[in-house]
Every structure is written in C-alpha cells, then in structure tokens.
Amino acid sequence: MKKILLLSDTHSYIDDDILKYVKQADEVWHAGDIGDLSVTDSIKKIKPLRAVFGNIDDNKARVEFPEHNRFMCEDVDVLITHIGGYPGKYNVRIRDIIYEKPPKLFICGHSHILKVMPDKKLNLLHMNPGAVGKHGFQQVRTMLRFTIDGKKIENLEVIEFKK
C-alpha cells in the first residue's frame, strides 16, 4: 500500500503546512505549474516525487520533469499531465494517449479547480487536486491524498487551506 499526496499549481509557493502533509505520504505527485524548483527540491528532500512541468514552468523544470508522466503504482496505471481536461473534454495534447490506452488513474492540474470524477466510458478515475499555491483565482487552496493498495484507489481526502 502507498500513501499518495497529490498537489498542483504551487506557482513557487511551499510552506510548513504543505510540508507537514508531505512528511505523512509515501510519495508526492505534482501535476505541474511548479514555479521555482525550490518547491520540488523541498519535497524531494523529504519524500520521493513524481512530477510534470506546467505551462508556467521554465526550461529548468522542463529539463527535470516530463510533459506527461506514465507509471505503475502498485497495480494501478497512472498518467499525469498538466493540461488534461476532464472526462468528455480531454485536451487535444493528451486525448489520443488516453483513448488509445486508457490509464486507471488520470491526473492533471491547470484549472485550479478541484475535481474527482469517473470516466465510465474509459473505465478510469480522473483527479485534479486544484491549486495549493497562492497565485490564482481559487478561494481555497487544495490538495488530495489517497492510498493505492494493489488495484484499489481508496481513502480519498481533500486537504484545504485558506488563501
């Protein structure tokens, strides 16, 4: 079993409140718009990190992290990208990849809107953790945490912070 902390759209912001949750996870996944790489460096000092670059990220982030990150966690096929859309309205950058070989868990960021929903046609779960950084229109900063145990994605929790 793995405890996952999922965050996105930090926009160069990280603090002790976020790092408290990092310490409780087995792995941290970042769905892009990292901003300054000091954010991911802080996370990597504590826990293993999987991340993708976002549209605001510079060349340093684009060298360190891919646009799409596909991997297995336990027995779950995971695909992370920054601009991904959502079931029925996937972004053109990722649509073919999703339709050709749907992952079990599809994760994106970008919208700053927390969303967890199934895609019943493709039999996948879509997650967007919202934005945990202070830049953007969101009124509440959010992250997600959950466990992956074999093929099961369980114990989903929303973590909220005031802006």
N, C-alpha and C positions, 0 to 999 in steps of 0.2 A: 504494500500500500504506500502511496505517495501523497503527501500533503502539498498542494499547489497554491501559491499566491499569484494571482493574475492581475496585472496592472497595465495601464496605458497612459499616454499623453501626460507624461510628467513635466514636459516643457522646462527642463533644467531644475525642477523642484524635487527635493527629497528632504525629509526631516526625521526626527526620532520617532514620531508616531507611525510613520510608514515602516521604518526600520524595525520597530517592535514586532510587526507582523511578518517581516522578512525573516526574523530570527525563529519564528514559530513554524515556518514552512520547511519542507524538504527541498523544494525547487521554487524558483521565481521565474515567471514568464512575463515578458514585457512586449506589448503589441504596438510599439512604435511611438514616434514623436518623443524621443528620449530627451532631446535638447543637449545640454552639456554632458559629456561622457562621464563626468564625476558622479552622475546618478547611477549609471550601471557599474562603475568602478566600486562605489559604496556597497552596492548589492553583492557584487562578486566577491568582496572581502568576507562576506558572511555566509552566502549560500550559492549553489550552482544557479546559473542564469541562462535562460534561452530567450532570445530577443530578435526583433526585426527592426529595420530602420523605418522611419516615417517620413512624410513629406516635408517636415521642417528640419530634418536631420541633415547635417553637413557631410562632407566627404569622409571625415574620420569615422563617423558612425556607419557610413555605407561600406567602408572597408572592413570594419569589425563585424557588422551584422548583415545578414541577407535581407532581401525584399520579402521572400517567402521562406518560412522555416517549417519543414515537414519532418516529423519524427514519431517514434513509438514511445509511449509512456505506459508502462505495464503492457496491457494488451489493447490499448487504445491508440488508433491512428489519429495524430493531431496535425493540423495545419494552421499556422499563424501567419497573418499578413497585416499590414496597417490599414489600407483602404480596401475593404472587402465587401461592403454592403451587407445584406441580410437575406434570409430565405425569400425567394421570388424576385429579388432585386440585387443579385450579386454584381459587383463591379466587373467591368469588362477585363480588367487586369488579371482577375483570378477565376472568372466564370468557367472557362474551359477546363482548367485544372480541377475544379470542384466537380463538374459534370462528368468528366472522363473517369475519374477515380475518387468518388466522394470519401472524405475522411469521416471518422466517427465524431470528431470534435473540430469545429471550425471556429477560429478566434480572430477577431480584428478589433481595431480601435478606431481612431479618427473622428467619429461623430461626437464624442464626449457624452454620448447617451448610453446609459447602462441598459443592456438588453440581453436576455437569455431566452431563446426560443428554439423549438424543434423545427427541422425541415423534414416534414413527413414524407415528401416525395423522394428525397435522397437519403432518408434514414440517418440524419446527422443532427447533432446538437450545435447550435450557434451561440457563441458568447461574445459580448462586448462589455468589458468592465467599466465603461465610462471613462472619466478622466480623474486622475488623482493629483494632477498639478493644479496650480492656482491660476494659470492662464486659460481664458476661455469664458464662455457664457454660462457654464453649468453653475447651479446654485449650491449643489452638494458635490463634494469630491468623493469618488467611489473607487473601490477595488472589489475583487471577488476572491474567495478562497473556497476550495473544494478538495475532495480526495478522489484519487483514481485507484481502484482496487481491482486488479485483473481487468475485466471488461466494463466494470461499473464506474460511472461518474456519480459521486454521492456527496452528501453533506455540504451542499452549496450554501454559502453565506455571503451576504452583501456587507461590506465594511464601508461606513460612511464617515466623512469628516466635514466640518464646517468649512466654508470657503474663506 
